[in-house]
């Protein structure tokens, strides 16, 4: 192990309490990255010494103002004029109010784009007709980040006695910037991968806040995990001379572990690869309420008749698959490419077991393509089960296996073999995405290169196809979505999430087909001519929500399998040249 950086940061709230204690008559207003409980405790300490203090949240300031200082149940109308700034997306400050539209019950909510300033203007009409107006400050700083990009990011702020105030570099910001700077400055050599595991171990005294909207939670610890993980990926993308967002980069496994604690501290070090395997009680697959263990995945897969084949991951873990030959047109079924997207793993197994009972079924099933990431997901969920944990998204090489090329394919070899054995023209690739808002507050707020994923918008489908398969792709997506629309509650679930998305983020940019957002595009990257990708908002869901998720995944596979059996290939493909 090599220690890269270690630091304990003095808590900003403690610093402010010490600085202003006893300064009677002073009025303080500050914006910090702390939970409400901690902010109120600091206010009380200063009040005991004669100081009037108000500590507000620098993270999602308008949402916290409304949650903490307004009786939302007494509202009949709420109109918000939000800031607009040329250095960020037009909907950036609208997104910071998310998921307000889901919290105000029957009240009428309207948004209006405002001027280039740092304030939200709120007009609140109570149920008795009385009207209040408020201006809510949203402190931000324009800065150049670690890869040379200019961003507008939330920041701390301090005002004394009603003055304009100035930026306050908070503990949260300092802890993050010092650690990323240390990694960026370290000599990593010139060859990928640069390390086995790069571990960022953080303690942060911040409680998560569950919101009464779906799976939504406000979490400073989760936001810091996301910002560390993707910022460090970008640092190594720049070092390697790759485009920002390049998924083929193989830096090694980056794992931020953000724990609740009494102090603010960070330790960055390299570690050996994680080779442990989580153990848990098996579940009945159809009613599984949480991710299932690898040992159970192996047993469920072994129960499916077929020819076994396998690949190996960087750590030596096995990627297992089965080829079940039959008279039908073959289909490839896969899950777990991104290992924190867990409903697809269960859905793939359920679908394959259902198909295997059919006399002419013909398919390949590889339910867990990224076993290294899956074990990291189990490791991180032990501390924070409700966080999305994108550090488990990619492999132990640090790349997205789909984008891997060259002779050392590791996990991706399972797909190559699946295509060779089956000759399938359809690959159903089961995925998920965050079930609650995804942010990077210290890097412009909206996740760079992933802006379309920042807010849930229901269960949607992506259809990638070769150019000559356009008609077949349209037929397949129509039949699959029609089948899914018959599942009780699923269209209504989509509609509710889409309404919330459109209020806070604008148009989805997707076609709505039979109640399902769909993205259909020509894409020749895949050797299989039809690739159907599911996207269920499953990161962090449990219980009945998890069952609904893997059931929708299973039904998608079965519908796609049935549809392809009756869809003719393009004439240019199916007929030999004369």
N, C-alpha and C positions, 0 to 999 in steps of 0.2 A: 504494500500500500504506500502511496505517496500523498502526503498532505500538501494541498494546493493553497488553502486559505482557511483561516480560523478567526472568528471575531465574535465578541459579545457587544451588543449595541445598547446604549442606555435608552430606556423607554421615554418617548417624547412626552407622554402625559406626566411621568415622574419629573422630568426636567422642568416642565412648565409649572407644576405645583411647587417645586423647590424655588424656582426663580421668582414667583409672584406671591408666595405665602407672606402674609403680613402687610402687603401693599394696599392698605385699606382705601376703599373708594375707587380702586382701579377696576375698570371693566375690560374683560378679556373675551374675545371670540376667536376660536381657533378651529381649523379643519384638520383632522388627523385620521389615520388608518387604524381605527380601533372599534371594537364592538360597543354597543350602547351601554351595557353594564359598566364597562371600564371607564367610559367617558363620564357617566353620571357619578361614579365614585370619586373621580378627580375633581369634578365640580363641587361636590360636597366637602372635600378636603379644603378647597380654597374658600368656600363660603364660611367655613368655621374660622377663618382668619380675616374675614371682612372683605373678601374679594369676590366680585360678581363675575362668574365665568360661564361661558357657554361653549361646550366642545361638540362640534358637529362632525359628521362623517365626510371625509374627502372622497370616499368611494360611493358612487351612486347618490350624490347629495340630495337631489330632489325627491327620490324615493324615500330616503331616510327622514327627510323633513316631514313628509306626509305621514309616514308610519309613526313617527315619534311626537309630532306636534299638532296633528290634525285629527279630529274625530271623523274618520272616513264614513262611518255608518250614518252620520248626520248630514252628509252631502247629498244634494240633488243635482247640482251641476258643477263640473270642474273644467276650467279652460286653462290650458298651459301653453304659453308662448316660449319655445325653447331656443337656445342659442344656435347659431350656425357659424362655422369657421372654415376658411378655405384650406386649412392644414389637416382636415379630417373629413371622413365621409359625411354627407349631408344629414344622414340619420343618426349620427353618433350620439348627440345629446338626447334625441328621442329614445334611443336604445337604453340610455342610462336611467330612464324612467320605468323600464320594464321590470316586473310585470304588472304595473299599476292598473291597467285595464281589467285585470282579473281580480283585483282587490276591492273594487268600489261598489260591488253589488249592482243595484239598479240605477246608480247615479249616471248622468250623462257626462261622458268624457270627450273632450275635443283637444286636439293639438294644432298648433300653428307655428310655422317656421318664423323665427324672429331675426334680429339683427346680429351682427358680429360683435357680441359682447360676452360677458362671463356670467350672465344672470338668466334664470328662468323667471318669467312673470306669471304669477298664478292668480286667477280669479275664482274664488270659492263661493258658491251659493248654497246656503244651508236649506234644509227642508222647510224652515219657517220663512224663507224668502230673504233673509239677511245675507249681505254680501261682504266678503273680506277680500283684500288683495295683499299679496306678498311677493317679495323679490327674494329668490333663493340663489345664493352665490354658488358657482361651480368653479372652484379654483383649478386652473390648469397651467402648465408650463410648455412653452415651445422649446424643444431641445433636439439635439442630434444624438441618436442612439448608438449602440455598440457596433453597428454595421454601416454607420454613416447616413442613415435615413433620418429625415426631419419628421418629428412626431409632436402631436399635441396630447399630453398625458395628464391625468389627474395628479394633483400634488397637495402637500400641506400648505396651510396659510395661517397667518397670525395677525389679528387686528387688535389694537389697544384703544380704549376709550372712543370707539366709534369711528376710528380713522380708516383709511383705505387699506392699510396693512401691507404685508409683503410675504413672499414665499417663505415657507418653513420646510426645510428638508427634514422629513420625518424619519423615525426609526425604520419604518417599513421600506421606504425608498433607499435609505442608506445601506441597509442589510442586503438588499437586492443588488444595488449597483456595485458595491464593493466586491461581492462574490463573483458577479459576471465579469467585472474588470480583471479580477485575479485569474480567472480561467482564460480570458482572452489574451492576457499577457504571458501565460505559461508557454514554455517551449514543448510543443507536442510532437515534434518531429515532422516528417513530410509524408508519412505513409499511413493510409487508412487500413484498419481501424487504429485510432490513436490510444485507446485504452480498452480494458475489459468493461468495467463499470465505473462511471463517474458519478459519485454519490454526493448529493447536496443535502446535508442533514440540518434541518432548521427547527428551532423551537420558537413558537409564536403564541403569546397569550391572547387568543381571539376566539370567541364562541361563534359557532355557526348559527344563523337565524333561519328557521324554516318558515316559509310563507304559505298561506292558504290557497295556493294555486298549483295544482298538479304536483310535480316533483321539485318545484322551485325552492332554492335555498340561497341565502346570501352568505358567502364564505370567503373571508380574507385569506384563509389558509389555502383553500382550493385555488383561488385566483393567483396566489404566489407560486403554487406548484406549476400552473399553466404558464405563467410568465417565465419562470426559470427554465422549464423544459424547452419551450419553443425559442426563447432568446438564445439559449446555448446551442440549439440546433443551427440557428442562423449564424452564430459566431463561427461554427465549424464549417458551415456552407461557404461563408466568405473566405475562410482560411484555405479551403480546398479549391477555391476559384469556381465554385458552382453557383448557379442562380439561387436566389433566396426562395425557399420552398421546395428545392430539389429533393425528391423522395428517394433518390438512389444513393445519397450520401451514407457512408458507413463509418461513423466516428467511433462506434462502440455504444454501449447502453448507458443512457443518461437517466438517472433516477433521483429526482427531488423527493425527499421525505419530509413533509411539513407537519410537525407535531404540535399539539397544544402543550403549553408549558408556562412557567412563571416568568421566564426571562426571554429576551430576544437574542438568539445566537445562531450562528451558521458555521458549519464545518464542511469544507469541500475536499474530497480526497478520492483517489482511485482505489478500487477494490477488485478482488477476483470476481469472475462471473458467478452469478447466483445459480446454484445447482440444486437447491432444495425443492421438494415437492409437497404442496399443501395436502393435508389429509382431513377429510370430513366425512360425515355420515352420508350414505347414498340416499337419493330421493327417487320417488316414482317419477319417471321422466315426464309424463303428461301433466303432472301437477307440481313440477319443480318450482319452488318459490325463490330460488337464488341460483347463481352459477353452480354447476356440478363439477365434481373433482375430476382430475385426469384419470384416476383409476376407474371411475365410473364410466367415463367416455370410452376407455379401452374395452370395458365389459359390454357396453351397449353396442359398440362397433363389432365386437367379436360375435355377437348374436345375429349379425346379418350375413347371410350366405354370400360367398364370393371369394375371389382371389385376393389375398392380402398383398399389399405392397407398401413401401415406406420410404421416407427420406430422413435425413438427420439435420438438426439445427446446429447453430454454432457451438452450443454447450454440449452437444451430443444427445439431446433429447430426441425421441422418435416422433416423427410425423406419420401417423398411420392412416391408411385408406383401404377401401374394399372396392373391387370391380365385380359387380353383379351382372352377368351376361344374360341376355334374353332376346326375344324376337322383336321387341319394340324399338323405336328410334331411341338411341342412347342420350342421356342427359348427365352432365357433371354437376354435382351438388357440393358446395364447399362452405365452410364457416370459419370464423376465428382468424381471418387474415389480420384484422386489428383486434388484439386480444382483450381489450376492454369493452368490446361490443359482444355481449355474451348471449343474447337471446338467439342469435343465429346458430350457435353451436348446438343448443338443445333442439331448435327447430329443424336443423339439418338431420339430426339423428332420428327424430320422430318421423320426419318425412320418409327417410330411407327405410326405416322399419315398416312403415305402412306399405311402401312400394314393394318391399321384398316379399310380401304375402301375395302379390299378384303373379300369376303364372308366367307372364311374358315380360315382366319388368326388366329394364336394361338401364343401368346407371352406374356411376362412380360416386362414392361418398367419401369426402375427406373433411371431417367435422371441425378439426382444430389444426389450422395451418401454421399457427405461430405459438408453439408451446412455451418458448422462452418468455415471450411477453405475457402469456397467461399466468405463469407463476409469479411474475412481478405484480400482476394485477391482484392476485390473492395476497401477496405480501403487503401491498399498499392498502388494500381494503381492511385489513386487520386494524389499522389505526383510524382510517377515515372511510367508512363504508359508503358514505353518501357523496363522495367526490368522484369526478369522472376519470381521473388518473390517466392522462394521455401519455405518461411515461411508459405505460404498458401497451401502447398502440403499435409500436414497431418492434423489430426483432432485436436480438442481442447484438447484432451488427450495427443497429441503429437505423436501418433502412426499412422502407415499405417493401415487403417481399415481392409484390407485383412488379416493381420497377427494377428488379435485380436482373443483371445480365452477366455474361461471361461464363467461365467454366465451373466456378464454384457456386452452384445454384442453391445448395443447402435446402431450405424449406421449399423453395419454388420448384424443385425437382419433382415434387408430388404432382404438380399441375401438368408438367411436361409428360410424365408417365400416364396420367389420367387421360390426356388427349390421345396419346399413342395407343393405349389399350382400347379405348372406346370408340374413337372416331366421332365423338359427339359434335353436333352443330349448335348445341345450346349449353351454356354454363350458367347455372343459377348460383350467384355468389352472395351469401347472406351477410349483411352488415347492419350496423347501428350507428347512432350518433348521440350527442348529449341530450338528456331528457330535461335539462334545465339550462339556464343561460350560461354561456361560455365567454369569459372575458380575459383580457390581458391588461389590467389597469395601469401598469407602469410602462407599457409599450403602445400607447395610443388607444387603449381600451378594447377596440375591435380586433379579434385575432387575425393577424396578418396572413394572407393567402387562404384563410378559412372563413371569410366574412359571411358566406352563405350558411354556415353551420352555427352561427352564434346564438340563435333562438330556435326552439323546436317549432316544427310546422307539420306535425303529423307523420304518419307512415307513408313514405313516398317511394317511388320506383324510378330507377335509372336504367334505360335501355340503350346499350351500345351495340352497334351493328355495322357490318361491312356494307358498302354502298349498294351492292346488288341485292341485299337482304332488307331493303327499306320496307317494302310492303309486308313482308313476313313479321318484321319487328312491330309494326303498327297493329297487325292482327293479334299477335301474342300479347301485347300490353293491354289491348282492349279486353281480351278474354280473361286474363289474369285479374285485372282490376274489377271486372264484372263479378268474378267469383268472390273476391275479397269484399265487395260491397254487400254481399249477402250475409256476411258475418255480423251478428247482432252487435250494435254499438260502435263498430269500427269507423264507419263514415261520420257519425256524430263526433267521435273522438278526434278525427281529422279536422272536422269543421271548427271545433272549439279552439284547437291549437292554431289553425290558419287565421281565424279572426284575431287572436291575440298577436300573432306574428305581424299581420298586416297593419294593426294599430300602431305597433312600435317599430316596425322595420320597413314597412312599405310592401309593394307587390312581391310575391314569392319568386316570380320569374319562371314558374313552372306551368305547364299545361295541367289543368285539372281534368282527369279522365275518369268518369264514373265515381267521382268523389275522392280521387287520389291524385296528389301532386305527382307529375311525371316529367322526366327529362329524357328526351329521346334524341340521340345524336349518332352521326356516322363516325366510326372510330375503327381504324385498321390496326391498332396496336395489338389487339388480341388475335391469336390464330383461330380461335373458335369464332364463327361468324356472328353469333348472337350471344350477348352477355347480359343477363338480367341481374341487376344489383338492387337488393333491398336496402332500405334505410329506415330502421325503426328507432324511435327515440328511447333507447334502452340503457344508456350509461347511468348507473346508480339506481335502477328500479328493482323492487323486490315484491314478494307477495303476489296478490292477484294481478298487479300490473305486469309482473314478470311472466306470469302464465299467459296473459293476453298477448304479450310480446312474442313469446316463442310459438304460440298457437298461430299467430298471424304469419310468422316466418314459415312454419310447416305448411300452412294452407297455400302460401305463395308457391312453394316448390311443387306441391301436388297439382295446382292449377296450371303452372307452366309446363309440367311434365305432360299433362293431358292435352294441353293446347298444341304442343309441338308435334304430337302424334298425328294430327290431322292437317298440319300446315305443309303444303308442298314446297320443295326447294325452288329457288329461282331457276328458270329454264337454262340460263347460261351455266349454271352449276351442275344441275342434275342430268343434262343431256350431253353426251360426248360429242366432240367436234366431228363433223363429216369430212 
